[in-house]
């Protein structure tokens, strides 16, 4: 029986549950979970495009998941300004394209507070 925490660099096109399921089978451990979530929001589950550090807990170590779920995390993103899609990400059908060449760093910083929070 495996027990411990494995840190995984989650690849694009995999959800966190995909990673856990694959490792659960490879390690033959039924009790497994991940700690890469923020409270009320799981970017890895809902966004397979997300990549990065995903702690996966096995066996008795699954008890520690609750401590990671509420830990402070930092997220980074890349924006493509001027593109509107039906999915609000790069995977969707393009609905509109605007010239964003005139957008300044100050313009971006001015709207950033709207995207901060839990």
N, CA, C and O of each residue as an XYZ file, in Angstrom:
472
protein
N       0.847     -1.182      0.000
C       0.000      0.000      0.000
C       0.887      1.238      0.000
O       1.767      1.374      0.850
N       0.661      2.135     -0.945
C       1.419      3.382     -1.034
C       0.826      4.404     -0.079
O      -0.389      4.451      0.118
N       1.684      5.216      0.509
C       1.236      6.288      1.380
C       2.235      7.424      1.271
O       3.436      7.216      1.443
N       1.745      8.630      0.986
C       2.631      9.779      0.883
C       2.060     10.835     -0.033
O       0.897     10.782     -0.434
N       2.913     11.804     -0.355
C       2.514     12.918     -1.212
C       3.457     12.949     -2.405
O       4.678     12.950     -2.251
N       2.875     12.976     -3.590
C       3.653     13.043     -4.824
C       3.333     14.376     -5.489
O       2.166     14.696     -5.713
N       4.371     15.155     -5.805
C       4.179     16.438     -6.468
C       4.278     16.209     -7.979
O       5.293     15.726     -8.479
N       3.215     16.561     -8.690
C       3.124     16.307    -10.125
C       3.080     17.643    -10.871
O       2.395     18.573    -10.445
N       3.801     17.735    -11.968
C       3.689     18.886    -12.872
C       2.566     18.540    -13.840
O       2.794     17.886    -14.857
N       1.334     18.988    -13.517
C       0.149     18.604    -14.287
C       0.259     19.121    -15.717
O       0.433     20.319    -15.939
N       0.158     18.220    -16.676
C       0.258     18.631    -18.079
C      -1.058     19.226    -18.588
O      -2.127     18.984    -18.027
N      -0.951     19.995    -19.644
C      -2.134     20.530    -20.312
C      -2.947     19.369    -20.869
O      -2.393     18.323    -21.207
N      -4.244     19.553    -20.962
C      -5.198     18.563    -21.485
C      -5.518     17.446    -20.503
O      -6.264     16.531    -20.849
N      -4.978     17.493    -19.294
C      -5.344     16.553    -18.234
C      -6.015     17.353    -17.126
O      -5.556     18.440    -16.778
N      -7.102     16.818    -16.570
C      -7.680     17.431    -15.386
C      -6.961     16.858    -14.172
O      -6.235     15.869    -14.280
N      -7.166     17.482    -13.019
C      -6.544     16.957    -11.803
C      -7.062     15.552    -11.519
O      -6.317     14.697    -11.040
N      -8.328     15.315    -11.813
C      -8.889     13.980    -11.575
C      -8.275     12.951    -12.524
O      -8.121     11.790    -12.142
N      -7.925     13.339    -13.733
C      -7.223     12.436    -14.656
C      -5.893     11.995    -14.051
O      -5.545     10.815    -14.081
N      -5.154     12.965    -13.500
C      -3.854     12.667    -12.894
C      -4.019     11.718    -11.710
O      -3.293     10.731    -11.593
N      -4.975     12.021    -10.834
C      -5.209     11.180     -9.653
C      -5.602      9.770    -10.071
O      -5.100      8.797     -9.508
N      -6.489      9.649    -11.043
C      -6.937      8.325    -11.492
C      -5.778      7.508    -12.059
O      -5.649      6.319    -11.767
N      -4.943      8.146    -12.863
C      -3.793      7.445    -13.452
C      -2.832      6.970    -12.366
O      -2.364      5.832    -12.404
N      -2.539      7.831    -11.407
C      -1.619      7.460    -10.326
C      -2.232      6.427     -9.382
O      -1.536      5.548     -8.873
N      -3.540      6.541     -9.155
C      -4.243      5.562     -8.317
C      -4.050      4.154     -8.896
O      -3.791      3.199     -8.164
N      -4.182      4.048    -10.210
C      -4.002      2.750    -10.855
C      -2.554      2.297    -10.847
O      -2.264      1.131    -10.576
N      -1.641      3.219    -11.143
C      -0.222      2.855    -11.203
C       0.320      2.427     -9.843
O       1.168      1.538     -9.757
N      -0.176      3.064     -8.779
C       0.309      2.746     -7.430
C      -0.574      1.732     -6.713
O      -0.290      1.341     -5.580
N      -1.642      1.309     -7.378
C      -2.574      0.339     -6.791
C      -3.060      0.809     -5.417
O      -3.085      0.044     -4.453
N      -3.440      2.076     -5.355
C      -3.913      2.671     -4.102
C      -5.272      3.302     -4.334
O      -5.417      4.212     -5.151
N      -6.266      2.811     -3.609
C      -7.629      3.288     -3.765
C      -7.808      4.689     -3.174
O      -8.507      5.528     -3.742
N      -7.169      4.929     -2.028
C      -7.315      6.227     -1.362
C      -6.301      7.213     -1.957
O      -5.095      7.109     -1.733
N      -6.827      8.155     -2.709
C      -5.973      9.165     -3.325
C      -6.790     10.430     -3.560
O      -7.992     10.368     -3.821
N      -6.128     11.565     -3.465
C      -6.778     12.840     -3.713
C      -5.731     13.883     -4.007
O      -4.534     13.636     -3.857
N      -6.182     15.056     -4.428
C      -5.224     16.102     -4.769
C      -5.458     17.341     -3.925
O      -6.556     17.565     -3.415
N      -4.418     18.136     -3.787
C      -4.495     19.358     -2.996
C      -4.211     20.581     -3.822
O      -3.707     21.569     -3.289
N      -4.513     20.557     -5.098
C      -4.222     21.693     -5.958
C      -5.410     22.599     -6.162
O      -5.517     23.247     -7.203
N      -6.305     22.662     -5.200
C      -7.535     23.429     -5.378
C      -7.580     24.611     -4.440
O      -6.993     24.588     -3.358
N      -8.272     25.628     -4.859
C      -8.588     26.746     -3.987
C     -10.004     26.560     -3.479
O     -10.779     25.811     -4.074
N     -10.350     27.218     -2.409
C     -11.673     27.055     -1.819
C     -12.750     27.474     -2.803
O     -12.786     28.629     -3.229
N     -13.622     26.556     -3.166
C     -14.726     26.856     -4.070
C     -14.351     26.950     -5.536
O     -15.207     27.223     -6.378
N     -13.080     26.728     -5.856
C     -12.656     26.871     -7.252
C     -11.547     25.878     -7.524
O     -10.531     25.875     -6.830
N     -11.726     25.053     -8.502
C     -10.697     24.076     -8.856
C     -10.318     24.285    -10.311
O     -10.933     23.719    -11.214
N      -9.306     25.097    -10.524
C      -8.903     25.424    -11.884
C      -8.433     24.217    -12.660
O      -8.574     24.182    -13.882
N      -7.876     23.223    -11.983
C      -7.371     22.047    -12.683
C      -8.511     21.122    -13.098
O      -8.416     20.459    -14.131
N      -9.561     21.067    -12.333
C     -10.678     20.190    -12.684
C     -11.479     20.798    -13.831
O     -11.879     20.092    -14.757
N     -11.712     22.105    -13.769
C     -12.563     22.753    -14.760
C     -11.798     23.279    -15.963
O     -12.399     23.635    -16.977
N     -10.497     23.328    -15.859
C      -9.716     23.885    -16.948
C      -8.538     22.977    -17.270
O      -7.457     23.138    -16.702
N      -8.736     22.028    -18.171
C      -7.635     21.140    -18.534
C      -6.458     21.880    -19.163
O      -5.372     21.314    -19.284
N      -6.660     23.158    -19.574
C      -5.549     23.926    -20.120
C      -4.568     24.328    -19.024
O      -3.402     24.605    -19.308
N      -5.027     24.362    -17.773
C      -4.161     24.771    -16.667
C      -3.040     23.756    -16.474
O      -3.247     22.546    -16.571
N      -1.856     24.277    -16.200
C      -0.694     23.428    -15.938
C      -0.063     23.877    -14.635
O      -0.292     24.995    -14.175
N       0.731     23.002    -14.045
C       1.461     23.417    -12.854
C       1.498     22.368    -11.771
O       1.197     21.194    -11.990
N       1.880     22.830    -10.590
C       2.111     21.953     -9.448
C       0.789     21.397     -8.925
O      -0.137     22.148     -8.617
N       0.717     20.083     -8.831
C      -0.460     19.405     -8.292
C       0.005     18.383     -7.259
O       0.520     17.327     -7.627
N      -0.170     18.680     -5.967
C       0.174     17.684     -4.946
C      -0.890     16.582     -4.929
O      -2.083     16.868     -4.830
N      -0.455     15.327     -5.026
C      -1.377     14.185     -4.992
C      -1.058     13.374     -3.740
O       0.092     13.007     -3.502
N      -2.082     13.100     -2.948
C      -1.956     12.433     -1.658
C      -2.457     11.002     -1.761
O      -3.487     10.742     -2.383
N      -1.723     10.064     -1.145
C      -2.067      8.645     -1.209
C      -2.159      8.035      0.178
O      -1.471      8.454      1.109
N      -3.033      7.025      0.296
C      -3.133      6.255      1.534
C      -3.405      7.138      2.739
O      -4.273      8.010      2.695
N      -2.669      6.912      3.803
C      -2.875      7.664      5.042
C      -2.610      9.156      4.874
O      -3.148      9.965      5.630
N      -1.801      9.526      3.908
C      -1.481     10.942      3.686
C      -2.687     11.739      3.193
O      -2.655     12.970      3.215
N      -3.757     11.060      2.745
C      -4.932     11.793      2.259
C      -5.545     12.649      3.372
O      -6.286     13.590      3.088
N      -5.247     12.335      4.611
C      -5.756     13.139      5.727
C      -5.195     14.554      5.689
O      -5.801     15.469      6.247
N      -4.066     14.749      5.052
C      -3.419     16.061      5.006
C      -3.966     16.964      3.901
O      -3.605     18.139      3.836
N      -4.833     16.436      3.031
C      -5.368     17.234      1.924
C      -6.048     18.491      2.440
O      -5.911     19.555      1.836
N      -6.769     18.393      3.527
C      -7.516     19.546      4.044
C      -6.609     20.740      4.347
O      -7.053     21.885      4.257
N      -5.360     20.493      4.700
C      -4.436     21.586      4.986
C      -3.991     22.292      3.703
O      -3.728     23.495      3.711
N      -3.911     21.555      2.627
C      -3.495     22.135      1.346
C      -4.646     22.836      0.644
O      -4.426     23.803     -0.085
N      -5.867     22.365      0.852
C      -7.022     22.961      0.181
C      -7.180     24.435      0.519
O      -7.598     25.228     -0.325
N      -6.848     24.804      1.752
C      -7.066     26.177      2.193
C      -5.771     26.983      2.253
O      -5.763     28.106      2.758
N      -4.688     26.425      1.747
C      -3.411     27.127      1.746
C      -3.429     28.253      0.713
O      -4.156     28.191     -0.278
N      -2.625     29.272      0.959
C      -2.525     30.374      0.008
C      -1.800     29.889     -1.239
O      -0.775     29.213     -1.154
N      -2.346     30.244     -2.395
C      -1.758     29.836     -3.665
C      -1.612     31.052     -4.560
O      -2.321     32.045     -4.396
N      -0.709     30.969     -5.488
C      -0.509     32.033     -6.464
C      -0.727     31.449     -7.844
O      -0.235     30.364     -8.158
N      -1.468     32.177     -8.668
C      -1.758     31.723    -10.013
C      -1.191     32.721    -11.012
O      -1.210     33.928    -10.770
N      -0.692     32.223    -12.120
C      -0.210     33.069    -13.202
C      -1.004     32.737    -14.452
O      -1.446     31.605    -14.647
N      -1.175     33.746    -15.294
C      -1.910     33.528    -16.531
C      -1.267     34.327    -17.658
O      -0.485     35.248    -17.425
N      -1.612     33.958    -18.860
C      -1.199     34.705    -20.049
C      -2.485     35.163    -20.726
O      -3.401     34.368    -20.938
N      -2.547     36.427    -21.059
C      -3.738     36.983    -21.686
C      -3.490     37.269    -23.154
O      -2.400     37.672    -23.560
N      -4.522     37.050    -23.926
C      -4.478     37.460    -25.335
C      -5.576     38.504    -25.494
O      -6.755     38.169    -25.605
N      -5.180     39.753    -25.504
C      -6.141     40.853    -25.554
C      -6.731     41.002    -26.947
O      -6.057     40.794    -27.956
N      -8.024     41.373    -26.977
C      -8.682     41.672    -28.240
C      -9.407     40.503    -28.873
O      -9.999     40.658    -29.942
N      -9.378     39.346    -28.251
C     -10.014     38.165    -28.822
C     -11.210     37.766    -27.955
O     -11.075     37.612    -26.741
N     -12.366     37.601    -28.573
C     -13.573     37.166    -27.871
C     -13.974     35.821    -28.459
O     -14.142     35.694    -29.672
N     -14.133     34.795    -27.580
C     -14.556     33.470    -28.044
C     -15.819     33.033    -27.310
O     -16.191     33.629    -26.299
N     -16.469     32.004    -27.812
C     -17.690     31.516    -27.182
C     -17.425     30.734    -25.890
O     -18.367     30.410    -25.167
N     -16.181     30.432    -25.597
C     -15.844     29.718    -24.355
C     -15.053     30.591    -23.387
O     -14.717     30.149    -22.288
N     -14.756     31.809    -23.780
C     -13.959     32.758    -23.006
C     -12.526     32.269    -22.770
O     -11.869     32.693    -21.818
N     -12.053     31.385    -23.633
C     -10.657     30.959    -23.608
C     -10.213     30.685    -25.045
O     -11.004     30.824    -25.977
N      -8.978     30.306    -25.220
C      -8.395     30.152    -26.551
C      -8.951     28.940    -27.319
O      -8.736     28.821    -28.525
N      -9.668     28.037    -26.618
C     -10.177     26.837    -27.272
C     -11.486     27.065    -28.021
O     -11.898     26.224    -28.820
N     -12.141     28.197    -27.767
C     -13.456     28.425    -28.347
C     -13.444     28.982    -29.756
O     -12.398     29.301    -30.321
N     -14.642     29.088    -30.300
C     -14.835     29.661    -31.630
C     -14.723     31.180    -31.503
O     -15.355     31.781    -30.635
N     -13.922     31.796    -32.366
C     -13.708     33.244    -32.318
C     -14.986     33.952    -32.748
O     -15.501     33.720    -33.841
N     -15.492     34.825    -31.867
C     -16.692     35.609    -32.155
C     -16.350     37.019    -32.611
O     -17.073     37.631    -33.397
N     -15.225     37.523    -32.097
C     -14.868     38.897    -32.410
C     -13.372     39.092    -32.178
O     -12.794     38.514    -31.258
N     -12.759     39.907    -33.018
C     -11.365     40.291    -32.838
C     -11.278     41.802    -32.872
O     -11.846     42.457    -33.746
N     -10.549     42.348    -31.893
C     -10.360     43.795    -31.815
C      -8.873     44.090    -31.809
O      -8.065     43.258    -31.396
N      -8.523     45.261    -32.262
C      -7.135     45.689    -32.226
C      -6.792     46.073    -30.786
O      -7.390     46.996    -30.233
N      -5.857     45.389    -30.192
C      -5.462     45.659    -28.814
C      -4.099     46.329    -28.736
O      -3.521     46.430    -27.654
N      -3.586     46.781    -29.857
C      -2.250     47.382    -29.891
C      -2.163     48.640    -29.038
O      -1.084     48.979    -28.552
N      -3.276     49.335    -28.847
C      -3.249     50.579    -28.084
C      -3.417     50.363    -26.578
O      -3.350     51.324    -25.813
N      -3.631     49.139    -26.146
C      -3.789     48.846    -24.718
C      -2.424     48.967    -24.047
O      -1.443     48.364    -24.482
N      -2.386     49.756    -22.984
C      -1.126     49.972    -22.264
C      -1.083     49.139    -20.986
O      -2.089     48.576    -20.556
N       0.088     49.077    -20.400
C       0.230     48.396    -19.113
C      -0.674     49.055    -18.067
O      -1.277     48.366    -17.244
N      -0.768     50.376    -18.097
C      -1.633     51.097    -17.155
C      -3.096     50.695    -17.333
O      -3.829     50.570    -16.351
N      -3.522     50.493    -18.572
C      -4.899     50.049    -18.836
C      -5.161     48.691    -18.189
O      -6.197     48.481    -17.560
N      -4.208     47.775    -18.351
C      -4.357     46.429    -17.783
C      -4.369     46.505    -16.263
O      -5.216     45.888    -15.616
N      -3.438     47.255    -15.691
C      -3.381     47.393    -14.223
C      -4.666     48.009    -13.662
O      -5.073     47.682    -12.547
N      -5.297     48.885    -14.417
C      -6.527     49.533    -13.955
C      -7.684     48.548    -13.804
O      -8.536     48.734    -12.935
N      -7.731     47.510    -14.628
C      -8.837     46.550    -14.543
C      -8.500     45.314    -13.702
O      -9.398     44.552    -13.345
N      -7.228     45.109    -13.385
C      -6.840     43.922    -12.617
C      -7.598     43.741    -11.299
O      -7.938     42.605    -10.969
N      -7.878     44.783    -10.537
C      -8.586     44.586     -9.265
C      -9.924     43.847     -9.416
O     -10.372     43.188     -8.478
N     -10.553     43.951    -10.569
C     -11.820     43.235    -10.800
C     -11.632     41.724    -10.824
O     -12.598     40.980    -10.653
N     -10.403     41.261    -11.033
C     -10.132     39.830    -11.143
C      -9.466     39.258     -9.900
O      -9.080     38.089     -9.895
N      -9.325     40.043     -8.864
C      -8.703     39.582     -7.629
C      -9.772     39.148     -6.644
O     -10.869     39.706     -6.612
N      -9.441     38.143     -5.839
C     -10.366     37.682     -4.814
C     -10.316     36.183     -4.660
O      -9.498     35.503     -5.280
N     -11.195     35.683     -3.831
C     -11.208     34.218     -3.600
C     -11.588     33.445     -4.846
O     -11.645     32.216     -4.817
